[in-house]
Amino acid sequence: MSLAEYEAAGGCQALRKAIRMSPKEVQQIVLDSGLRGRGGAGFPTGRKWSSIPMEGRHQRKYLVVNADEMEPGTMKDRFLMEGDPHQLVEGIAIACYAVGADTAFIFLRWEYELCERRLAKAIADARAKGYLGPNILGSGFNLDIRIHVSAGRYMCGEEAGMLDALEGRRAIPRSKPPHPTTCGLWGKPTLINNVETICCVPHIVLGGPRWYRGLGLSGEGGTKIYGCSGRVRRPGLWELPMGTPAREILFEHAGGMLDGYAFRAMLPGGASTGFMLDEHLDVPMDFDSVEKVGSRLGTGTMIVMDDRTCPVGMQLSMQRFFARESCGWCTPCREGLAWVAGTLAALEAGQGESGDMEILDFHARILKPGHTFCALAPGAAMPLAGAMKYFRDDFQRHIDRRCCPWSSVQ
């Protein structure tokens, strides 16, 4: 849509409403809404906003929007930026007003060229209309939004790595504390939110926290953009109430499995989440419910594994990606993921040994939060641990038969 069409559909009314309130009031609305980060971690958005220091009005603060979206199987943010860039721009303006930031960066995945063009035009149009720039709508609030195109590494999507990349340095994790909300970009307080998270903000401000909570089917309010990829009839994305069961997403919206294929398992939120089986399909797709069955909601974009896909081959493809994308900053990630990928490659090539199962078990156990600087290696270990738990016989057959048993059924 053009900016005029966006305004005609109710766009920018939330910004007009927000700047008539105090920043603390806007923060409280988001906190009361129950919005949790849509980038994967699910941290309460209002709590993150309220941790930004508000004293010292003249201290420089930043907002960084994570639009890197390098998680395999995930494409929801691209959908939002290409389809309605004005919504993101308005959300950024409200978020910056709420935390006192006068500069925002959209950290954009380098392949998203259409997103870049549409965002650049949306920013220019908003500036021309007075929604960005100095003294926005006569409020005294100033804001500049800049697009920063990513260097193209998975690590750049990790919040500390993203800050390093913005500062022109190698993307590596940082020790915490301090957290970015107190010491982030160039040492200044920095709010980092995902694209989908920010896009929820105008609707929360306009409709109110009680309305937003009422949209969900569970205690976690609002809607969620769910996705489904794999051998399904209608791979795609759908905005649905938070807590929609996985079975409804897979069989109603995605149309079920293609002819000749049956559902075997899925990763509920991108490649760095744990497997869920048929017995888990009635679990509500929200952060707490998915965690209770041993996985993570992550980005909410399901990767479906059918009954004719080799679990070992699937893991090999994923672990090669994670090993290649490791920044090399810490030993467990740099050495461990490469070892896992090599072991899986040997299994697929029919060169597996009797001790390979123990090697994979060890890495699935040792690569966990607290053992690495960031979540890259623990994220890679989660699907590996699930595969070793649910498909152990498939791994053992690769060793016993000295080949991939699935090679003849692809």
One Martini backbone bead per residue (centre of mass of N, CA, C, O) as a GRO file, in nm:
protein
  410
    1MET     BB    1   0.100   0.033   0.014
    2SER     BB    2   0.040   0.338   0.052
    3LEU     BB    3   0.026   0.584   0.276
    4ALA     BB    4  -0.264   0.669   0.214
    5GLU     BB    5  -0.383   0.382   0.240
    6TYR     BB    6  -0.290   0.335   0.529
    7GLU     BB    7  -0.451   0.570   0.652
    8ALA     BB    8  -0.735   0.473   0.551
    9ALA     BB    9  -0.689   0.198   0.738
   10GLY     BB   10  -0.560   0.347   1.021
   11GLY     BB   11  -0.296   0.458   0.988
   12CYS     BB   12  -0.118   0.648   1.244
   13GLN     BB   13  -0.312   0.660   1.494
   14ALA     BB   14  -0.125   0.540   1.709
   15LEU     BB   15   0.086   0.764   1.705
   16ARG     BB   16  -0.103   0.995   1.781
   17LYS     BB   17  -0.177   0.864   2.055
   18ALA     BB   18   0.104   0.823   2.185
   19ILE     BB   19   0.206   1.137   2.184
   20ARG     BB   20  -0.029   1.201   2.412
   21MET     BB   21   0.152   1.039   2.583
   22SER     BB   22   0.352   0.888   2.787
   23PRO     BB   23   0.608   0.675   2.778
   24LYS     BB   24   0.515   0.504   3.023
   25GLU     BB   25   0.230   0.444   2.915
   26VAL     BB   26   0.321   0.284   2.670
   27GLN     BB   27   0.476   0.068   2.823
   28GLN     BB   28   0.229  -0.036   2.987
   29ILE     BB   29   0.059  -0.135   2.753
   30VAL     BB   30   0.261  -0.350   2.655
   31LEU     BB   31   0.278  -0.502   2.921
   32ASP     BB   32  -0.038  -0.566   2.947
   33SER     BB   33  -0.059  -0.736   2.672
   34GLY     BB   34   0.174  -0.977   2.666
   35LEU     BB   35   0.397  -0.929   2.483
   36ARG     BB   36   0.613  -1.136   2.291
   37GLY     BB   37   0.880  -1.214   2.138
   38ARG     BB   38   0.901  -1.300   1.774
   39GLY     BB   39   1.214  -1.411   1.732
   40GLY     BB   40   1.211  -1.676   1.977
   41ALA     BB   41   1.239  -1.618   2.297
   42GLY     BB   42   0.982  -1.464   2.441
   43PHE     BB   43   1.021  -1.195   2.566
   44PRO     BB   44   0.894  -0.950   2.740
   45THR     BB   45   0.852  -0.648   2.602
   46GLY     BB   46   0.783  -0.455   2.839
   47ARG     BB   47   1.031  -0.531   3.012
   48LYS     BB   48   1.242  -0.434   2.814
   49TRP     BB   49   1.152  -0.139   2.796
   50SER     BB   50   1.169  -0.083   3.118
   51SER     BB   51   1.500  -0.122   3.114
   52ILE     BB   52   1.521   0.151   3.008
   53PRO     BB   53   1.668   0.436   3.075
   54MET     BB   54   1.498   0.755   3.159
   55GLU     BB   55   1.710   0.899   3.271
   56GLY     BB   56   1.851   1.135   3.116
   57ARG     BB   57   1.733   1.283   2.841
   58HIS     BB   58   2.026   1.334   2.680
   59GLN     BB   59   2.064   1.047   2.630
   60ARG     BB   60   2.162   0.822   2.412
   61LYS     BB   61   1.937   0.628   2.202
   62TYR     BB   62   1.836   0.297   2.072
   63LEU     BB   63   1.698   0.125   1.784
   64VAL     BB   64   1.686  -0.228   1.691
   65VAL     BB   65   1.591  -0.405   1.405
   66ASN     BB   66   1.538  -0.744   1.350
   67ALA     BB   67   1.594  -0.833   0.985
   68ASP     BB   68   1.770  -1.095   0.917
   69GLU     BB   69   1.647  -1.380   0.893
   70MET     BB   70   1.846  -1.675   0.912
   71GLU     BB   71   1.645  -1.884   0.982
   72PRO     BB   72   1.565  -2.181   0.900
   73GLY     BB   73   1.227  -2.161   0.774
   74THR     BB   74   1.218  -1.837   0.767
   75MET     BB   75   0.964  -1.559   0.643
   76LYS     BB   76   0.784  -1.342   0.803
   77ASP     BB   77   0.931  -1.064   0.780
   78ARG     BB   78   0.923  -1.038   0.480
   79PHE     BB   79   0.615  -1.031   0.460
   80LEU     BB   80   0.586  -0.762   0.619
   81MET     BB   81   0.780  -0.571   0.457
   82GLU     BB   82   0.653  -0.611   0.174
   83GLY     BB   83   0.340  -0.566   0.252
   84ASP     BB   84   0.391  -0.345   0.528
   85PRO     BB   85   0.608  -0.100   0.598
   86HIS     BB   86   0.438   0.112   0.759
   87GLN     BB   87   0.394  -0.055   1.014
   88LEU     BB   88   0.691  -0.059   1.101
   89VAL     BB   89   0.739   0.246   1.115
   90GLU     BB   90   0.526   0.301   1.331
   91GLY     BB   91   0.637   0.110   1.547
   92ILE     BB   92   0.909   0.250   1.575
   93ALA     BB   93   0.805   0.526   1.667
   94ILE     BB   94   0.669   0.427   1.926
   95ALA     BB   95   0.912   0.287   2.059
   96CYS     BB   96   1.097   0.536   2.067
   97TYR     BB   97   0.913   0.709   2.239
   98ALA     BB   98   0.898   0.510   2.490
   99VAL     BB   99   1.243   0.520   2.524
  100GLY     BB  100   1.398   0.780   2.393
  101ALA     BB  101   1.460   0.747   2.090
  102ASP     BB  102   1.628   0.904   1.785
  103THR     BB  103   1.740   0.618   1.671
  104ALA     BB  104   1.701   0.385   1.395
  105PHE     BB  105   1.762   0.039   1.306
  106ILE     BB  106   1.754  -0.167   1.015
  107PHE     BB  107   1.849  -0.502   1.018
  108LEU     BB  108   1.915  -0.635   0.700
  109ARG     BB  109   1.892  -0.872   0.492
  110TRP     BB  110   2.067  -0.886   0.197
  111GLU     BB  111   1.846  -1.042   0.014
  112TYR     BB  112   1.626  -0.806   0.083
  113GLU     BB  113   1.563  -0.600  -0.167
  114LEU     BB  114   1.260  -0.536  -0.161
  115CYS     BB  115   1.249  -0.441   0.127
  116GLU     BB  116   1.443  -0.206   0.097
  117ARG     BB  117   1.279  -0.041  -0.107
  118ARG     BB  118   1.012  -0.020   0.058
  119LEU     BB  119   1.132   0.104   0.314
  120ALA     BB  120   1.260   0.355   0.191
  121LYS     BB  121   0.990   0.473   0.091
  122ALA     BB  122   0.839   0.475   0.363
  123ILE     BB  123   1.037   0.667   0.504
  124ALA     BB  124   1.014   0.904   0.307
  125ASP     BB  125   0.706   0.945   0.333
  126ALA     BB  126   0.701   0.990   0.642
  127ARG     BB  127   0.883   1.239   0.639
  128ALA     BB  128   0.703   1.415   0.449
  129LYS     BB  129   0.447   1.386   0.666
  130GLY     BB  130   0.578   1.396   0.979
  131TYR     BB  131   0.653   1.097   1.112
  132LEU     BB  132   0.940   1.204   1.064
  133GLY     BB  133   1.190   1.361   1.233
  134PRO     BB  134   1.132   1.668   1.334
  135ASN     BB  135   0.879   1.728   1.525
  136ILE     BB  136   0.651   1.516   1.555
  137LEU     BB  137   0.347   1.641   1.531
  138GLY     BB  138   0.442   1.869   1.748
  139SER     BB  139   0.594   1.700   2.006
  140GLY     BB  140   0.932   1.708   2.009
  141PHE     BB  141   0.984   1.450   1.850
  142ASN     BB  142   1.270   1.270   1.735
  143LEU     BB  143   1.339   1.084   1.411
  144ASP     BB  144   1.564   0.832   1.281
  145ILE     BB  145   1.578   0.608   0.996
  146ARG     BB  146   1.787   0.321   0.928
  147ILE     BB  147   1.942   0.118   0.683
  148HIS     BB  148   2.104  -0.202   0.742
  149VAL     BB  149   2.301  -0.414   0.566
  150SER     BB  150   2.394  -0.716   0.586
  151ALA     BB  151   2.669  -0.947   0.570
  152GLY     BB  152   2.539  -1.261   0.586
  153ARG     BB  153   2.521  -1.374   0.884
  154TYR     BB  154   2.388  -1.553   1.137
  155MET     BB  155   2.529  -1.395   1.374
  156CYS     BB  156   2.385  -1.115   1.312
  157GLY     BB  157   2.111  -1.210   1.467
  158GLU     BB  158   2.261  -1.171   1.710
  159GLU     BB  159   2.251  -0.908   1.913
  160ALA     BB  160   2.560  -0.866   1.955
  161GLY     BB  161   2.648  -0.915   1.663
  162MET     BB  162   2.480  -0.682   1.550
  163LEU     BB  163   2.627  -0.453   1.694
  164ASP     BB  164   2.902  -0.506   1.574
  165ALA     BB  165   2.816  -0.468   1.278
  166LEU     BB  166   2.720  -0.172   1.312
  167GLU     BB  167   3.023  -0.089   1.414
  168GLY     BB  168   3.223  -0.248   1.200
  169ARG     BB  169   3.248  -0.541   1.312
  170ARG     BB  170   3.284  -0.839   1.418
  171ALA     BB  171   3.058  -1.098   1.468
  172ILE     BB  172   3.014  -1.123   1.818
  173PRO     BB  173   2.983  -1.204   2.127
  174ARG     BB  174   2.876  -1.093   2.449
  175SER     BB  175   2.897  -1.023   2.760
  176LYS     BB  176   2.671  -1.105   3.038
  177PRO     BB  177   2.687  -0.851   3.170
  178PRO     BB  178   2.581  -0.614   2.992
  179HIS     BB  179   2.297  -0.507   2.856
  180PRO     BB  180   2.171  -0.336   2.589
  181THR     BB  181   1.973  -0.152   2.764
  182THR     BB  182   2.252  -0.018   2.896
  183CYS     BB  183   2.485  -0.153   2.682
  184GLY     BB  184   2.523  -0.104   2.348
  185LEU     BB  185   2.533   0.095   2.112
  186TRP     BB  186   2.809   0.261   2.169
  187GLY     BB  187   2.729   0.227   2.491
  188LYS     BB  188   2.422   0.252   2.458
  189PRO     BB  189   2.106   0.239   2.498
  190THR     BB  190   1.935  -0.065   2.365
  191LEU     BB  191   1.676  -0.160   2.156
  192ILE     BB  192   1.572  -0.503   2.074
  193ASN     BB  193   1.367  -0.598   1.791
  194ASN     BB  194   1.146  -0.756   1.612
  195VAL     BB  195   0.944  -0.715   1.353
  196GLU     BB  196   0.682  -0.848   1.460
  197THR     BB  197   0.679  -0.704   1.727
  198ILE     BB  198   0.657  -0.410   1.618
  199CYS     BB  199   0.389  -0.464   1.447
  200CYS     BB  200   0.204  -0.488   1.711
  201VAL     BB  201   0.203  -0.204   1.848
  202PRO     BB  202  -0.018  -0.029   1.705
  203HIS     BB  203  -0.256  -0.222   1.789
  204ILE     BB  204  -0.224  -0.198   2.095
  205VAL     BB  205  -0.261   0.109   2.118
  206LEU     BB  206  -0.541   0.120   1.974
  207GLY     BB  207  -0.697  -0.136   2.124
  208GLY     BB  208  -0.554  -0.246   2.361
  209PRO     BB  209  -0.466  -0.486   2.594
  210ARG     BB  210  -0.733  -0.644   2.621
  211TRP     BB  211  -0.781  -0.696   2.323
  212TYR     BB  212  -0.515  -0.843   2.264
  213ARG     BB  213  -0.548  -1.077   2.464
  214GLY     BB  214  -0.827  -1.179   2.330
  215LEU     BB  215  -0.696  -1.309   2.065
  216GLY     BB  216  -0.610  -1.537   2.225
  217LEU     BB  217  -0.612  -1.894   2.345
  218SER     BB  218  -0.425  -1.801   2.570
  219GLY     BB  219  -0.226  -1.631   2.794
  220GLU     BB  220  -0.103  -1.552   2.521
  221GLY     BB  221  -0.141  -1.291   2.348
  222GLY     BB  222  -0.264  -1.256   2.042
  223THR     BB  223  -0.086  -1.297   1.753
  224LYS     BB  224   0.050  -1.519   1.489
  225ILE     BB  225   0.299  -1.603   1.262
  226TYR     BB  226   0.256  -1.884   1.081
  227GLY     BB  227   0.441  -2.168   0.953
  228CYS     BB  228   0.491  -2.392   0.653
  229SER     BB  229   0.715  -2.657   0.564
  230GLY     BB  230   0.737  -2.888   0.304
  231ARG     BB  231   0.534  -3.181   0.235
  232VAL     BB  232   0.292  -2.976   0.156
  233ARG     BB  233   0.026  -2.832  -0.004
  234ARG     BB  234   0.043  -2.528   0.164
  235PRO     BB  235   0.284  -2.344   0.180
  236GLY     BB  236   0.315  -2.090   0.451
  237LEU     BB  237   0.125  -1.808   0.588
  238TRP     BB  238  -0.038  -1.726   0.915
  239GLU     BB  239  -0.268  -1.538   1.092
  240LEU     BB  240  -0.308  -1.630   1.435
  241PRO     BB  241  -0.390  -1.731   1.722
  242MET     BB  242  -0.251  -1.764   2.004
  243GLY     BB  243  -0.254  -2.123   2.041
  244THR     BB  244  -0.267  -2.272   1.797
  245PRO     BB  245  -0.280  -2.570   1.684
  246ALA     BB  246  -0.078  -2.766   1.496
  247ARG     BB  247  -0.297  -2.926   1.346
  248GLU     BB  248  -0.438  -2.684   1.212
  249ILE     BB  249  -0.200  -2.576   1.053
  250LEU     BB  250  -0.132  -2.837   0.891
  251PHE     BB  251  -0.439  -2.941   0.792
  252GLU     BB  252  -0.583  -2.665   0.718
  253HIS     BB  253  -0.376  -2.449   0.608
  254ALA     BB  254  -0.160  -2.659   0.467
  255GLY     BB  255  -0.338  -2.933   0.381
  256GLY     BB  256  -0.132  -3.126   0.444
  257MET     BB  257  -0.011  -3.387   0.291
  258LEU     BB  258   0.119  -3.521   0.040
  259ASP     BB  259   0.098  -3.747  -0.177
  260GLY     BB  260   0.277  -4.025  -0.031
  261TYR     BB  261   0.279  -3.873   0.249
  262ALA     BB  262   0.384  -3.864   0.594
  263PHE     BB  263   0.377  -3.779   0.908
  264ARG     BB  264   0.647  -3.756   1.163
  265ALA     BB  265   0.764  -3.452   1.199
  266MET     BB  266   0.866  -3.139   1.377
  267LEU     BB  267   0.970  -2.803   1.360
  268PRO     BB  268   0.813  -2.529   1.513
  269GLY     BB  269   1.073  -2.280   1.489
  270GLY     BB  270   1.284  -2.392   1.320
  271ALA     BB  271   1.608  -2.532   1.327
  272SER     BB  272   1.641  -2.445   1.659
  273THR     BB  273   1.443  -2.685   1.728
  274GLY     BB  274   1.252  -2.929   1.852
  275PHE     BB  275   1.092  -3.213   1.825
  276MET     BB  276   0.766  -3.308   1.699
  277LEU     BB  277   0.497  -3.517   1.717
  278ASP     BB  278   0.189  -3.647   1.678
  279GLU     BB  279   0.134  -3.626   1.995
  280HIS     BB  280   0.181  -3.287   1.965
  281LEU     BB  281  -0.049  -3.150   1.773
  282ASP     BB  282  -0.241  -3.039   2.027
  283VAL     BB  283  -0.052  -2.825   2.089
  284PRO     BB  284  -0.013  -2.518   2.173
  285MET     BB  285   0.125  -2.240   1.991
  286ASP     BB  286   0.320  -2.161   2.250
  287PHE     BB  287   0.570  -2.105   2.458
  288ASP     BB  288   0.490  -2.283   2.708
  289SER     BB  289   0.371  -2.541   2.572
  290VAL     BB  290   0.620  -2.622   2.399
  291GLU     BB  291   0.821  -2.644   2.637
  292LYS     BB  292   0.676  -2.887   2.786
  293VAL     BB  293   0.767  -3.087   2.523
  294GLY     BB  294   1.086  -3.000   2.457
  295SER     BB  295   1.065  -2.720   2.315
  296ARG     BB  296   1.022  -2.445   2.076
  297LEU     BB  297   0.866  -2.191   1.914
  298GLY     BB  298   1.014  -1.952   1.822
  299THR     BB  299   0.897  -1.845   1.505
  300GLY     BB  300   0.648  -2.047   1.413
  301THR     BB  301   0.802  -2.220   1.178
  302MET     BB  302   0.736  -2.505   1.026
  303ILE     BB  303   0.921  -2.816   0.989
  304VAL     BB  304   0.851  -3.084   0.787
  305MET     BB  305   0.870  -3.438   0.841
  306ASP     BB  306   0.869  -3.712   0.657
  307ASP     BB  307   0.862  -4.069   0.582
  308ARG     BB  308   1.100  -4.005   0.335
  309THR     BB  309   1.299  -3.881   0.540
  310CYS     BB  310   1.614  -3.855   0.655
  311PRO     BB  311   1.725  -3.775   0.966
  312VAL     BB  312   2.029  -3.765   0.909
  313GLY     BB  313   2.022  -3.584   0.657
  314MET     BB  314   1.879  -3.348   0.793
  315GLN     BB  315   2.098  -3.298   1.009
  316LEU     BB  316   2.332  -3.251   0.820
  317SER     BB  317   2.226  -2.996   0.685
  318MET     BB  318   2.198  -2.829   0.949
  319GLN     BB  319   2.488  -2.867   1.079
  320ARG     BB  320   2.642  -2.741   0.848
  321PHE     BB  321   2.526  -2.465   0.881
  322PHE     BB  322   2.609  -2.409   1.177
  323ALA     BB  323   2.914  -2.457   1.139
  324ARG     BB  324   2.955  -2.234   0.924
  325GLU     BB  325   2.816  -1.995   1.117
  326SER     BB  326   3.026  -1.990   1.307
  327CYS     BB  327   3.239  -1.751   1.462
  328GLY     BB  328   3.464  -1.894   1.669
  329TRP     BB  329   3.474  -1.782   1.973
  330CYS     BB  330   3.396  -2.074   2.079
  331THR     BB  331   3.484  -2.399   2.119
  332PRO     BB  332   3.219  -2.570   2.123
  333CYS     BB  333   3.122  -2.451   1.850
  334ARG     BB  334   3.364  -2.467   1.657
  335GLU     BB  335   3.426  -2.781   1.714
  336GLY     BB  336   3.155  -2.933   1.767
  337LEU     BB  337   2.995  -2.881   1.500
  338ALA     BB  338   3.208  -3.002   1.311
  339TRP     BB  339   3.199  -3.285   1.437
  340VAL     BB  340   2.904  -3.345   1.386
  341ALA     BB  341   2.905  -3.313   1.078
  342GLY     BB  342   3.120  -3.534   1.027
  343THR     BB  343   2.965  -3.771   1.154
  344LEU     BB  344   2.712  -3.752   0.971
  345ALA     BB  345   2.862  -3.788   0.702
  346ALA     BB  346   2.962  -4.073   0.764
  347LEU     BB  347   2.686  -4.206   0.794
  348GLU     BB  348   2.576  -4.135   0.505
  349ALA     BB  349   2.842  -4.285   0.366
  350GLY     BB  350   2.894  -4.563   0.533
  351GLN     BB  351   3.124  -4.475   0.789
  352GLY     BB  352   3.023  -4.574   1.043
  353GLU     BB  353   3.058  -4.611   1.395
  354SER     BB  354   2.999  -4.734   1.710
  355GLY     BB  355   3.080  -4.439   1.854
  356ASP     BB  356   2.889  -4.218   1.723
  357MET     BB  357   2.654  -4.203   1.920
  358GLU     BB  358   2.817  -4.091   2.160
  359ILE     BB  359   2.913  -3.836   2.024
  360LEU     BB  360   2.631  -3.715   1.975
  361ASP     BB  361   2.534  -3.723   2.267
  362PHE     BB  362   2.749  -3.540   2.384
  363HIS     BB  363   2.683  -3.282   2.215
  364ALA     BB  364   2.381  -3.261   2.292
  365ARG     BB  365   2.462  -3.216   2.599
  366ILE     BB  366   2.701  -2.988   2.598
  367LEU     BB  367   2.532  -2.798   2.397
  368LYS     BB  368   2.448  -2.554   2.616
  369PRO     BB  369   2.343  -2.338   2.816
  370GLY     BB  370   2.650  -2.193   2.952
  371HIS     BB  371   2.876  -2.317   2.732
  372THR     BB  372   2.820  -2.049   2.574
  373PHE     BB  373   2.792  -1.724   2.455
  374CYS     BB  374   2.558  -1.832   2.278
  375ALA     BB  375   2.269  -1.984   2.094
  376LEU     BB  376   2.376  -2.147   1.854
  377ALA     BB  377   2.463  -2.428   1.965
  378PRO     BB  378   2.206  -2.492   2.131
  379GLY     BB  379   2.022  -2.477   1.879
  380ALA     BB  380   2.162  -2.714   1.728
  381ALA     BB  381   2.123  -2.933   1.963
  382MET     BB  382   1.815  -2.970   1.978
  383PRO     BB  383   1.757  -3.141   1.715
  384LEU     BB  384   1.968  -3.356   1.778
  385ALA     BB  385   1.844  -3.461   2.041
  386GLY     BB  386   1.570  -3.538   1.913
  387ALA     BB  387   1.680  -3.739   1.704
  388MET     BB  388   1.817  -3.931   1.915
  389LYS     BB  389   1.545  -3.995   2.059
  390TYR     BB  390   1.331  -4.066   1.808
  391PHE     BB  391   1.572  -4.180   1.573
  392ARG     BB  392   1.785  -4.399   1.661
  393ASP     BB  393   1.743  -4.635   1.460
  394ASP     BB  394   1.837  -4.479   1.209
  395PHE     BB  395   2.127  -4.443   1.298
  396GLN     BB  396   2.195  -4.745   1.339
  397ARG     BB  397   2.145  -4.837   1.042
  398HIS     BB  398   2.384  -4.686   0.920
  399ILE     BB  399   2.592  -4.867   1.063
  400ASP     BB  400   2.493  -5.159   0.997
  401ARG     BB  401   2.463  -5.105   0.662
  402ARG     BB  402   2.664  -4.891   0.539
  403CYS     BB  403   2.412  -4.689   0.491
  404CYS     BB  404   2.135  -4.532   0.350
  405PRO     BB  405   1.810  -4.652   0.383
  406TRP     BB  406   1.669  -4.391   0.215
  407SER     BB  407   1.786  -4.379  -0.084
  408SER     BB  408   1.530  -4.559  -0.221
  409VAL     BB  409   1.273  -4.342  -0.108
  410GLN     BB  410   1.287  -4.040  -0.244
   0.00000   0.00000   0.00000
